[in-house]
Amino acid sequence: MFLCCEQSNNTLVDETLDLHEPAQALSTLLQFLHHLPEPPVESEGSTPSLEEKHAGTTGFIRERFLPRIPSYNRSTVIPLPVLQPMLFDLVDKYGLSIDIFNVLCAHLLAHAPTYPLRVYGFAASFEPRHRRRRFQPGSSGDTEDRDLADGFGAEAEKEMERQMQKIASKASQFLEPMGSYPIQEVLDAIPSVKALHRVVQLQHLRVKTLREVLNESEIFPKGYGACPSHREKTMECWDRQRKALAGKIDSGTDVAGEMELFVDTLKECKICHKAGVAAVEMLAYMCYRLPKQVQHSAGLA
Protein backbone atom coordinates (compact mmCIF):
# COMPACT_ATOMS: atom_id res chain seq x y z
CA MET A 1 0.00 0.00 0.00
CA PHE A 2 3.02 2.28 0.20
CA LEU A 3 3.74 2.12 -3.54
CA CYS A 4 2.21 5.58 -3.91
CA CYS A 5 5.01 6.92 -1.71
CA GLU A 6 7.73 5.82 -4.12
CA GLN A 7 9.52 8.41 -6.18
CA SER A 8 7.98 9.17 -9.54
CA ASN A 9 9.41 10.62 -12.73
CA ASN A 10 6.58 13.15 -12.67
CA THR A 11 7.75 15.62 -10.04
CA LEU A 12 4.75 17.85 -10.64
CA VAL A 13 2.34 15.39 -9.08
CA ASP A 14 1.80 16.09 -5.40
CA GLU A 15 0.84 12.71 -3.95
CA THR A 16 -0.16 12.31 -0.33
CA LEU A 17 -1.33 9.43 1.81
CA ASP A 18 -3.58 10.12 4.78
CA LEU A 19 -2.94 7.86 7.76
CA HIS A 20 -5.40 8.18 10.59
CA GLU A 21 -3.13 7.02 13.40
CA PRO A 22 -2.03 8.45 16.77
CA ALA A 23 1.35 10.15 16.72
CA GLN A 24 3.05 7.27 18.56
CA ALA A 25 1.68 4.65 16.16
CA LEU A 26 2.60 6.75 13.12
CA SER A 27 6.13 7.27 14.42
CA THR A 28 6.50 3.53 14.99
CA LEU A 29 5.15 2.76 11.53
CA LEU A 30 7.68 5.07 9.88
CA GLN A 31 10.40 3.48 11.99
CA PHE A 32 9.34 0.06 10.69
CA LEU A 33 9.52 1.29 7.09
CA HIS A 34 13.04 2.68 7.41
CA HIS A 35 14.66 0.43 10.03
CA LEU A 36 13.74 -3.23 10.41
CA PRO A 37 13.44 -4.32 14.07
CA GLU A 38 16.15 -6.59 15.40
CA PRO A 39 15.36 -9.94 17.04
CA PRO A 40 16.01 -10.25 20.78
CA VAL A 41 19.58 -11.07 21.75
CA GLU A 42 20.25 -14.19 23.79
CA SER A 43 22.06 -13.68 27.05
CA GLU A 44 25.76 -14.43 26.87
CA GLY A 45 26.93 -17.57 28.61
CA SER A 46 27.71 -16.00 31.96
CA THR A 47 26.13 -19.00 33.68
CA PRO A 48 27.71 -22.45 33.49
CA SER A 49 26.35 -25.07 31.13
CA LEU A 50 24.35 -28.01 32.46
CA GLU A 51 27.41 -30.23 32.13
CA GLU A 52 29.59 -27.80 34.10
CA LYS A 53 26.91 -26.98 36.66
CA HIS A 54 26.15 -30.60 37.48
CA ALA A 55 29.56 -32.19 36.95
CA GLY A 56 29.85 -35.26 39.15
CA THR A 57 26.15 -35.24 40.04
CA THR A 58 24.55 -38.69 40.10
CA GLY A 59 21.02 -37.54 40.92
CA PHE A 60 18.15 -36.34 38.80
CA ILE A 61 18.90 -33.12 36.85
CA ARG A 62 15.54 -31.44 36.16
CA GLU A 63 16.95 -28.68 33.91
CA ARG A 64 17.95 -31.29 31.35
CA PHE A 65 14.31 -32.00 30.58
CA LEU A 66 12.60 -28.64 31.08
CA PRO A 67 11.02 -26.86 28.08
CA ARG A 68 13.71 -24.71 26.56
CA ILE A 69 13.19 -21.12 25.50
CA PRO A 70 16.47 -19.19 25.35
CA SER A 71 17.25 -16.65 28.03
CA TYR A 72 17.36 -13.19 26.47
CA ASN A 73 19.02 -9.94 27.35
CA ARG A 74 15.93 -8.11 28.62
CA SER A 75 17.17 -4.77 27.31
CA THR A 76 16.89 -6.15 23.76
CA VAL A 77 13.33 -7.48 24.17
CA ILE A 78 10.45 -5.22 23.13
CA PRO A 79 8.12 -4.75 26.15
CA LEU A 80 4.93 -6.79 25.97
CA PRO A 81 2.52 -3.81 26.29
CA VAL A 82 4.16 -2.32 23.17
CA LEU A 83 4.12 -5.56 21.21
CA GLN A 84 0.56 -6.40 22.06
CA PRO A 85 -1.41 -5.08 20.42
CA MET A 86 0.16 -1.95 18.84
CA LEU A 87 3.11 -3.36 16.88
CA PHE A 88 1.31 -6.47 15.68
CA ASP A 89 -1.70 -4.36 14.70
CA LEU A 90 0.47 -2.05 12.59
CA VAL A 91 2.21 -4.89 10.78
CA ASP A 92 -1.09 -6.62 10.12
CA LYS A 93 -3.09 -3.50 9.23
CA TYR A 94 -0.57 -2.10 6.75
CA GLY A 95 0.58 -5.41 5.30
CA LEU A 96 4.21 -4.92 6.24
CA SER A 97 6.88 -7.50 5.52
CA ILE A 98 6.39 -10.98 6.92
CA ASP A 99 10.03 -10.72 8.06
CA ILE A 100 9.02 -7.90 10.41
CA PHE A 101 6.15 -10.03 11.69
CA ASN A 102 8.50 -12.96 12.38
CA VAL A 103 10.87 -10.72 14.35
CA LEU A 104 7.95 -9.51 16.47
CA CYS A 105 6.99 -13.15 17.05
CA ALA A 106 10.48 -13.80 18.43
CA HIS A 107 10.01 -10.91 20.87
CA LEU A 108 6.55 -12.19 21.84
CA LEU A 109 7.87 -15.69 22.53
CA ALA A 110 10.59 -14.24 24.76
CA HIS A 111 7.80 -13.16 27.16
CA ALA A 112 6.16 -16.61 27.32
CA PRO A 113 7.90 -17.89 30.49
CA THR A 114 7.00 -14.69 32.40
CA TYR A 115 3.56 -13.90 30.96
CA PRO A 116 2.27 -17.23 29.62
CA LEU A 117 -1.43 -16.40 29.89
CA ARG A 118 -1.18 -13.11 27.98
CA VAL A 119 1.12 -14.56 25.33
CA TYR A 120 -1.03 -17.66 24.88
CA GLY A 121 -4.26 -15.67 24.75
CA PHE A 122 -2.96 -13.22 22.16
CA ALA A 123 -1.38 -15.89 19.95
CA ALA A 124 -4.28 -18.35 20.14
CA SER A 125 -6.85 -15.64 19.38
CA PHE A 126 -4.88 -14.02 16.57
CA GLU A 127 -6.57 -13.65 13.22
CA PRO A 128 -5.25 -11.60 10.27
CA ARG A 129 -7.07 -8.31 9.80
CA HIS A 130 -8.18 -8.94 6.22
CA ARG A 131 -9.72 -12.27 7.20
CA ARG A 132 -11.58 -10.61 10.07
CA ARG A 133 -12.97 -8.02 7.70
CA ARG A 134 -14.24 -10.65 5.28
CA PHE A 135 -16.19 -12.38 8.04
CA GLN A 136 -17.53 -9.37 9.91
CA PRO A 137 -21.34 -9.07 10.09
CA GLY A 138 -22.58 -7.21 7.05
CA SER A 139 -19.43 -7.92 5.07
CA SER A 140 -20.11 -9.32 1.62
CA GLY A 141 -16.52 -10.33 0.94
CA ASP A 142 -16.47 -7.70 -1.82
CA THR A 143 -13.74 -6.99 -4.33
CA GLU A 144 -12.08 -4.38 -2.12
CA ASP A 145 -11.56 -6.88 0.72
CA ARG A 146 -10.26 -9.50 -1.67
CA ASP A 147 -7.86 -6.98 -3.20
CA LEU A 148 -6.57 -6.06 0.25
CA ALA A 149 -5.97 -9.70 1.09
CA ASP A 150 -4.31 -10.35 -2.28
CA GLY A 151 -2.12 -7.29 -1.80
CA PHE A 152 -0.87 -8.57 1.53
CA GLY A 153 -0.60 -12.12 0.24
CA ALA A 154 -2.61 -15.18 1.17
CA GLU A 155 0.62 -17.05 1.84
CA ALA A 156 1.75 -14.32 4.22
CA GLU A 157 -1.52 -14.62 6.16
CA LYS A 158 -1.05 -18.38 6.41
CA GLU A 159 2.51 -17.88 7.63
CA MET A 160 1.27 -15.42 10.27
CA GLU A 161 -1.23 -17.96 11.54
CA ARG A 162 1.38 -20.74 11.57
CA GLN A 163 3.77 -18.61 13.61
CA MET A 164 1.07 -17.69 16.10
CA GLN A 165 0.03 -21.33 16.49
CA LYS A 166 3.63 -22.22 17.32
CA ILE A 167 3.81 -19.44 19.91
CA ALA A 168 0.50 -20.50 21.48
CA SER A 169 1.77 -24.07 21.64
CA LYS A 170 5.03 -23.09 23.33
CA ALA A 171 3.39 -20.60 25.69
CA SER A 172 0.93 -23.28 26.83
CA GLN A 173 3.88 -25.15 28.36
CA PHE A 174 4.14 -22.46 31.04
CA LEU A 175 0.45 -22.04 31.89
CA GLU A 176 -0.77 -22.78 35.40
CA PRO A 177 -4.11 -24.63 35.78
CA MET A 178 -6.75 -22.26 34.42
CA GLY A 179 -8.72 -22.40 37.67
CA SER A 180 -5.80 -20.80 39.49
CA TYR A 181 -6.13 -17.53 37.54
CA PRO A 182 -8.60 -14.78 38.51
CA ILE A 183 -11.58 -14.82 36.15
CA GLN A 184 -11.02 -11.24 35.00
CA GLU A 185 -7.39 -11.98 34.15
CA VAL A 186 -8.50 -14.92 32.00
CA LEU A 187 -11.19 -12.86 30.25
CA ASP A 188 -8.74 -10.04 29.56
CA ALA A 189 -6.06 -12.37 28.21
CA ILE A 190 -8.22 -14.83 26.26
CA PRO A 191 -11.17 -13.00 24.69
CA SER A 192 -11.94 -15.88 22.32
CA VAL A 193 -14.16 -18.66 23.67
CA LYS A 194 -12.56 -21.04 21.19
CA ALA A 195 -9.05 -20.24 22.45
CA LEU A 196 -10.17 -20.63 26.07
CA HIS A 197 -11.78 -23.98 25.31
CA ARG A 198 -8.57 -25.12 23.61
CA VAL A 199 -6.43 -24.50 26.66
CA VAL A 200 -8.99 -26.02 29.06
CA GLN A 201 -9.17 -29.08 26.83
CA LEU A 202 -5.39 -29.17 26.59
CA GLN A 203 -5.01 -29.13 30.37
CA HIS A 204 -7.66 -31.84 30.74
CA LEU A 205 -5.75 -34.03 28.29
CA ARG A 206 -2.51 -33.23 30.05
CA VAL A 207 -3.82 -34.41 33.43
CA LYS A 208 -5.11 -37.59 31.79
CA THR A 209 -1.79 -38.19 30.04
CA LEU A 210 0.27 -37.48 33.16
CA ARG A 211 -1.75 -40.06 35.10
CA GLU A 212 -1.28 -42.63 32.35
CA VAL A 213 2.46 -41.99 32.18
CA LEU A 214 2.81 -42.19 35.96
CA ASN A 215 0.71 -45.35 36.30
CA GLU A 216 2.77 -47.09 33.62
CA SER A 217 6.12 -46.11 35.16
CA GLU A 218 8.28 -48.75 36.83
CA ILE A 219 11.40 -48.40 38.92
CA PHE A 220 12.74 -51.70 37.59
CA PRO A 221 11.22 -51.92 34.07
CA LYS A 222 10.98 -55.61 33.12
CA GLY A 223 13.38 -56.36 35.96
CA TYR A 224 16.17 -54.24 34.50
CA GLY A 225 18.57 -52.89 37.12
CA ALA A 226 16.72 -54.66 39.94
CA CYS A 227 18.36 -54.74 43.34
CA PRO A 228 18.67 -58.35 44.59
CA SER A 229 18.42 -57.22 48.22
CA HIS A 230 15.56 -54.71 48.14
CA ARG A 231 13.69 -55.44 44.91
CA GLU A 232 10.25 -56.24 46.35
CA LYS A 233 10.31 -53.55 49.02
CA THR A 234 11.47 -50.84 46.60
CA MET A 235 8.85 -51.81 43.99
CA GLU A 236 6.13 -51.75 46.64
CA CYS A 237 7.19 -48.29 47.87
CA TRP A 238 7.37 -46.94 44.29
CA ASP A 239 3.89 -48.28 43.55
CA ARG A 240 2.46 -46.77 46.73
CA GLN A 241 4.06 -43.39 46.00
CA ARG A 242 2.84 -43.18 42.40
CA LYS A 243 -0.73 -44.16 43.35
CA ALA A 244 -0.81 -41.47 46.03
CA LEU A 245 0.49 -38.89 43.56
CA ALA A 246 -1.89 -39.92 40.75
CA GLY A 247 -4.89 -38.79 42.79
CA LYS A 248 -3.46 -35.28 43.29
CA ILE A 249 -2.30 -34.47 39.76
CA ASP A 250 -3.36 -31.26 38.06
CA SER A 251 -2.05 -29.75 34.82
CA GLY A 252 0.77 -27.97 36.65
CA THR A 253 2.01 -30.91 38.72
CA ASP A 254 5.71 -31.68 38.42
CA VAL A 255 5.30 -35.46 38.39
CA ALA A 256 8.99 -36.21 38.06
CA GLY A 257 9.84 -33.74 40.80
CA GLU A 258 7.32 -35.33 43.18
CA MET A 259 8.66 -38.82 42.51
CA GLU A 260 12.19 -37.52 42.97
CA LEU A 261 11.36 -36.95 46.65
CA PHE A 262 10.80 -40.68 46.98
CA VAL A 263 14.05 -41.49 45.15
CA ASP A 264 15.94 -39.41 47.71
CA THR A 265 14.97 -42.00 50.34
CA LEU A 266 16.87 -44.70 48.42
CA LYS A 267 20.33 -43.18 48.80
CA GLU A 268 21.48 -45.86 51.24
CA CYS A 269 21.40 -48.41 48.41
CA LYS A 270 23.36 -47.40 45.31
CA ILE A 271 21.56 -49.90 43.08
CA CYS A 272 18.07 -48.79 44.11
CA HIS A 273 19.02 -45.12 43.95
CA LYS A 274 20.49 -45.48 40.46
CA ALA A 275 17.35 -47.24 39.27
CA GLY A 276 15.18 -44.57 40.88
CA VAL A 277 17.08 -41.75 39.17
CA ALA A 278 16.73 -43.50 35.81
CA ALA A 279 12.99 -44.02 36.37
CA VAL A 280 12.48 -40.37 37.32
CA GLU A 281 14.46 -39.21 34.28
CA MET A 282 12.21 -41.31 32.04
CA LEU A 283 9.18 -39.76 33.74
CA ALA A 284 10.67 -36.31 33.22
CA TYR A 285 11.19 -36.96 29.53
CA MET A 286 7.62 -38.19 29.09
CA CYS A 287 6.07 -35.40 31.15
CA TYR A 288 8.13 -32.40 30.07
CA ARG A 289 8.75 -33.15 26.42
CA LEU A 290 5.61 -34.85 25.16
CA PRO A 291 2.17 -33.86 26.48
CA LYS A 292 2.34 -30.08 26.80
CA GLN A 293 3.39 -29.07 23.32
CA VAL A 294 2.64 -32.12 21.18
CA GLN A 295 -1.00 -32.39 22.23
CA HIS A 296 -1.62 -28.73 21.46
CA SER A 297 0.06 -28.94 18.05
CA ALA A 298 -1.52 -32.22 17.05
CA GLY A 299 -5.07 -31.94 18.26
CA LEU A 300 -5.88 -28.46 19.50
CA ALA A 301 -4.17 -26.01 17.15
Secondary structure, 3 states (H helix, E strand, C coil): CCHHHCCCCCCCCCCCCCCCCCHHHHHHHHHHHHCCCCCCCECCCCCCCHHHHCCCCCCCCHHHCCCCCCCECHHHCCCHHHHHHHHHHHHHHCCCCHHHHHHHHHHHHHCCCCCHHHHHHHHHHCCCHHHHHHCCCCCCCCHHHHHHHHHHCHHHHHHHHHHHHHHHHHHHHHCCCHHHCCHHHHHHHCCCHHHHHHHHHHHHHHHHHHHHHHHHCCCCHHHCCCCCCCHHHHHHHHHHHHHHHHCCCCCCCCHHHHHHHHHHHHCCCHHHHHHHHHHHHHHHHHHHHCHHHHHHHHHHC
